[in-house]
Amino acid sequence: MPRPLDGTAFLAYCRQFGFPQKTQELLDTIRSSPPSRTPGAHHGNMPVWYPSKKMQCIIKAESAKVEFAFLLAAEHDDAILEIWDQPPSIPLEYLDKRGRLQRPMHTADYFIFGREECGWIECKPLEELLKQAKARPNRFARDEQGVWHCPPGEIFAATYGLTYRVWSSDQINWVAQDNALYLEDYYQHVEQLHVPEQTLAVLFQLVDEQPGITLANLREVAGDIPTDLINIAIARHDLFVDLGRYRLSEPAHAPVFRQENSTPDPVPPVSHDHGLLSLATETSSRFTREGQALFEQANDADSATAVFRNRVIHPEQYDDEEQARTAEARAAVPARTRRRWQQWYREAKVTYGNGFLGLLPHYHNCGGNRKISTEVIDLIHQVLETHYDTVRRAPKRGAYGEYLKCSEESALKPVSQQTFYLEAQRHKAAYEQTLAREGTRAAYPLKDYVHDQEQTISRHGTYAWGLAHIDHTELDLALCDSRTGQVLGKCWLTLLILAFPRRIAAFYLTFDPPSYRSCMMTLRLCVKRYGRLPTALVVDGGPEFQSVYLEQLLALYQVRKQQRPASEPRFGSPQERLFGSLDTTVLYHLLGNTQATREPRQMTRTTDPRRLAVWTLPRLAERVQQWADEEYETIRHPALGMTPRQAYERSIERDGLRAHKEILYDETFRMATFPTTRKGTAKVVPGVGVRINHLDYWCEAMRDPTVENRQVKVRYDPFNVSVGFAYIDHKWRKCDCPYTEFTGCSERELQLLAEELRKRNRITSGREQTELTQKQLAAFRRENVEIETLLRQQRHDRETRAALTVLEGGKTAPIEPHLAEERGDESEPAALALPKKNNPYENLLVLKRIEL
């Protein structure tokens, strides 16, 4: 599908605006250039990779709150034809506050081609613009109408007849943003989605009978009409909902109409609050500025004290039970105190505009003056800055000794050690103190939570599949080999959790460290179980999540990727909390858990997890699957008020199944999860085949003369490199490697083989770069099967394949009670009592492929 300005449409666009030749060349460069930079997760930003339907490619946003908000608004704005992210840098010239000329190269966030404007867009939060206006007044300024400008950017754009616009966060309509994300699944396929005429007629009738019926009531009275059809009718504008004012995620407050012009005029809300708040609102307009500040400063205790004093001096204003209960206390107030309160009331009425403010106690002004001089306090803080707030983490006692020396040199009377310690507590807040001494990670638990001043969008999504988190963790459990009983160490868990219902969508266990293979297999298991992928996927900054293969898969199925900032676990709090729950509810109750290794000096032979390991990877996969499906999902979640299963089913019923997003678990999808080469294609050599990662692959379809010496798309199985795939005659053909030595060899093992062989070649031939052939690799694998690294990787691959069989619904792998007998360990008699069962690897199912 072409973009709006592809082909001759771009020339017609330039003629419409009358752009000169140099402007056309600049615009052509912007449209043909890749993004000048890749957004990173810095300063708390959450970059977004958005699959734009308008642009038919991935458009990146530096922040999920500002840049992505503009991108989402532009995606659904018919006045914007194209939007390009991170255009080539442009030079700016302006004078700084000192009058010096600054000439920085500036990369704007977007460049838009609109029907009314064509130019650069710079998106910034309002708080950042206010700071920039003070620090660089000649670069960012706000006019009398409150519109922000960048004068140097506008001057540069004007030389080409273009525009430069600053877009601030206060221009965001968060209701429209929330609705765009809610309907995103429908907008992506709106041309293929239709509501049957009969169903549409029923909806029209229901809306005509009750104009302004809420979306929740419409879903209820619609009866058998699925929620998906109602959402499709709204997305296609067959039914009208003011998407700029009402949130579809709050159906009880979203009125539905037949047409846009049938909406009534908004009626101002009527307040039924006759309490203190409404009284304060009515009278606050009569407050003076000092009175308003005094009223806002008062807390609940101050207000309660002022109300009691008012009851004492104005008992005629109250006739309630509280007045009767406080009769004895009011009678005990001396007459002199009553007269003083009445005087305060009269003075406040004149000074602040309201006498009630005079009855507020001023407890914050209590306390005597400090007896320590300002010079002494400044010296204490100076010593704390230089000798205590450092990464050396020196104790306070050493800082106090330095303070005594400085006091002697400055001829100041020193304070006591206790006073010095008290002043050290007032020196900085707990977060700033820990940040200076221990760093950002140690101080992160003390960091303030960021609370939005207005309702924006839910950080957990608005429906079941709206947002998901994927991450890895190393499990605190020592595992052993199912065949030999040898300890293999700890395994890695890759977990995919739906944020809105907190439901576990899929997980994957392997001994290999996190890689793109773990991510691909987790997404495969998710599709096999549920038949779809989430609309948005939150990842961290690991290299496996920046893999080309993962990004291609997400782009293919229109999944938005969001990267959370580094060392900011609160951005992935649902998943981080689930990792902790898995430890405390499952792993810490299994024999061989590694809690004892946290205190190695207290660990003995009887508590060593490596000597107590009895669990295998397939058996652990079965246990974790049981916990996820039968235990975790059926326990009430404190953040939801219900179980994750109930939250998921309720969301599907309320927000729609969205069956058009279904992904068939067929050969096409499985092929999309397989990696390819760096180039993506390989040349078909006559009589040899295609070469993928040092290995040759062949199939009978390559005998076709029309295929020989041509570049074809290729892929390979990362868990069995002896199998490859080539795209020939519009079909994926299975190809085999002629060397049987690579049967069952994983990509990870092949990498270890290549690395070991390169090391040997460097030693023997003295060359850093030595070309490897498949014959050398095959011979090296056959001759060196006893190498410890390769043997360990082969055992890991064997256990991983067995665990994957369990996760894909294959045969369960029973645990064998052999470890305690072989090691002579009598600490776990329960393991010895397990019955002897068949070897699970004799009939193991290993990712069977269908040959076309």
C-alpha positions, 0 to 999 in steps of 0.5 A, a space after each residue: 500500500 503506497 503512502 499518500 505522497 508517493 509517486 507523482 502525488 509528491 510533485 503535485 503537492 509541491 506545485 500546490 504550495 509553490 515550493 522552489 527547487 531547493 525546497 523540493 530537494 530538501 523535502 525529497 531528502 527528508 522523505 528518503 532519509 532514515 531517522 537521524 537517531 534512535 530514541 532512547 529511554 533517558 530521563 524517565 522517557 518511555 520511547 515508542 515504536 508505533 506501527 503507523 497505518 498511514 505511513 506503512 512503517 514504524 514511526 518512533 516517538 521519544 516519549 510515551 506522554 508527549 511525542 507519542 501523543 502528537 504522533 497518535 493525534 497526527 495518525 488520526 488527523 486527515 489534515 496531515 498526509 505524512 509524518 516522518 520521525 527524526 528528520 535530518 538535523 537543521 542549524 539554529 542561530 540565536 543569542 544566549 542570555 550572555 549575548 553570545 551567538 549559539 549555532 547548535 545542530 537541532 533534530 526536531 521530533 517530526 516533519 509533517 506534510 499537511 494540507 495546510 502546513 508543511 514543516 518541522 514539529 518539536 514536542 516538549 512538556 510544558 514544564 520543560 518549555 518553562 525551564 527553557 524559556 528562562 534558560 534560553 529566552 531567545 530560543 523558546 518564547 510564548 506569545 500573548 495568546 499562550 502559543 509557544 514559538 521557536 524563533 530560530 527554528 521559524 527563521 530557518 524554516 522560512 528560508 525554504 517556505 516551510 513552518 516550524 511549530 512547537 507543540 506543548 503537552 498542554 495541547 493534548 486531549 487525553 480523552 481522545 488519546 485514550 479512545 484512539 488506543 481503545 479503538 486501535 485494534 479496529 482502526 488498523 483493519 477498519 476497511 475490512 470490518 463491517 457491521 451487517 445491515 440487519 444488526 446496524 438497523 437494530 442499533 439505530 432503532 435502539 439509539 433512536 428510541 433513547 437518544 444519548 443512551 450510554 454505551 454500557 446500557 446500549 451493550 446491555 439492551 442490544 442483547 445478542 449483538 456482540 460488543 465488537 460490532 458496536 465498537 466497529 460501528 463507532 470506529 466506522 462512524 456509523 454510531 456517534 460518540 464524542 470521542 473528544 469528551 467521553 472515554 469509551 473505557 468508561 462506558 457508563 459515562 459515554 452517551 451514544 447518538 445516531 449522528 453528530 448533530 443530534 447531540 444536545 448542548 452540554 448542561 453545566 453540572 449541578 452541585 449537591 454538596 452542601 458541606 464545608 467544601 461548597 461553602 469554601 468555594 462560595 466564600 473563597 472569592 471574598 478572601 484576600 490573597 493572604 486569606 486564601 493562602 492561609 485557608 489552603 495551608 490549613 490541614 484537617 486538624 487545624 480545621 477541626 480546631 477552628 470549627 470547635 472554637 466557632 462552636 464556642 463563640 457562635 453556638 446559635 449557628 449549630 443545631 446538631 448532635 456534635 453540638 450536644 456532644 461538645 457541650 461539656 467541653 465548650 462550657 469548660 472554656 474560660 470567658 477570657 479565652 472566649 473573648 480572645 477568640 471573638 477578637 480574632 474572629 473580628 480581626 480576621 473578618 477585616 484582614 482576610 475577608 472571613 472571620 473563620 480564618 482567625 480561628 485557625 491555629 498557627 501551629 506551624 509558627 510555634 517553636 523558639 528561635 535557634 541558638 546556633 548561629 548561621 555561620 555554624 550551621 553553614 559550616 556544618 552543611 559544608 562539611 557534610 557536603 564534602 565529607 559525608 555526602 560522598 560515594 566513600 560512605 564515610 560514617 558521621 563520626 568522621 565528618 564530625 571530626 573534620 567539623 571540629 578541625 574546621 571550627 577551630 580554624 574558623 574560630 567558631 564554637 563547635 556544637 556537640 556531637 548529638 547536635 551535629 547528628 541532628 543537623 545531618 538528618 535535616 541536611 537532605 531528604 532521605 532520597 537525596 541523601 541515599 542518592 549522594 552516598 549509594 547511587 541511583 539504584 539504592 535510592 530508587 525505593 525512596 524516590 517520589 512517585 510521579 502523579 499526573 495532575 490530570 487524568 491521562 491514559 491508563 499505564 496498564 491499558 484499558 482492555 485485556 490485550 491492550 498492553 503486555 509486559 515481557 521480561 526475563 529473570 533467573 530463577 532461584 532454583 538449582 536444576 539437574 539433568 534428567 538422564 545423568 542427575 548432574 547439576 546444570 545450574 539455574 535456568 532463565 524464565 521469560 514471562 509475558 503478562 497482560 497488564 490490565 487483567 494481570 494474567 500470565 499469557 505465556 512463559 518460557 524456560 531455558 538454560 540459555 541467557 536471555 536472547 531473541 530466541 527466548 522472546 520469539 518462543 514466548 510469543 509463539 506460545 502466546 499465539 498457540 494458547 490464545 491465538 493473538 498478540 497484545 496490541 502493545 508490548 513493554 520491554 526493557 533496554 536489553 539487547 534481545 529486545 532490540 533484535 531485528 527479528 523481534 522488531 520485524 515480528 512485531 511490525 508484521 503483526 502491528 504490535 506497538 513496542 514501548 521501552 521502559 527506562 533503565 533502572 526504573 522497575 516501577 514502569 514494569 511493576 506488574 511483572 516485577 511483582 509477579 516475579 516476587 510472587 513466583 519466588 515466595 509461593 513456588 520456588 522457595 517451597 521446592 528442594 534446591 532453592 538457592 536462598 542459602 547462597 545469599 549467606 555463603 558463610 552460613 551455608 553447609 553441605 546439608 544446605 547446599 542447593 547444588 547437593 539438594 537439586 532434584 528438579 529438572 527443567 521439564 518437571 519445573 515447566 509443568 509445575 510453573 504451568 500448574 501454578 500459573 493456570 490453577 493457583 495464581 489465576 484463581 486467587 484474588 488480586 489486591 489491585 483488581 479486587 478479583 482474580 486475574 481470570 475473572 478480570 480477563 473474562 470481564 474485559 473480554 465481555 465488556 470490551 469485545 473479543 476482537 476476533 479479527 486480530 486472531 493469528 493462526 498458529 500455522 506455518 506462516 506464523 511459525 516461519 515469522 518467528 524463525 530468524 534469518 541472515 543479516 542480509 535476509 536472503 541467500 544465493 542459490 548456488 547450482 548443485 550446492 544450495 543456499 548458505 546460512 551461517 556457514 552451513 549449506 542447505 538443499 532441497 529439490 525445488 532448487 533444481 529448477 533452472 529459474 531459481 539457480 543463481 537467484 537471491 531467495 529469502 531464507 530462514 533457519 530453526 534456531 533449535 536445530 540448525 540442520 533444518 533451514 527454509 527457503 522461499 521458492 515459488 511463493 512457498 517456504 521449502 524445507 531444506 536440509 544440511 548435508 552434514 548429519 553431524 549438525 542434527 539436533 545442534 542448536 544455534 547457541 551450540 553452533 556459535 560456541 563451536 565457531 568461537 572455539 574453532 576460531 580460538 584454535 585457528 588463532 593459536 595455530 595460524 596466528 590470525 585474528 580473522 579466519 574463515 570457517 567452513 562447514 566441513 571444519 565445523 562438522 569435523 570439529 563437532 565430531 572430534 571434540 564431543 568431550 569438550 565441557 562447554 559443548 557437552 553442557 550446551 547439549 545438555 541444556 538444549 536437551 532439557 530446553 526441548 523437553 520443557 518446550 514440549 511440556 509448554 506446547 501441550 505435549 507429553 509431560 516429563 516425569 521427574 526421576 528420583 536418582 540424585 539422592 541415591 547417586 550422591 548418597 544424600 539422605 536429606 530428602 526421603 520424599 524424593 526417594 519415594 517417587 516411583 521409577 518412570 520411563 525416560 521422557 526423552 525416548 519419545 520426545 517431540 521436538 518442534 515438528 515442521 511441516 514440509 510443503 
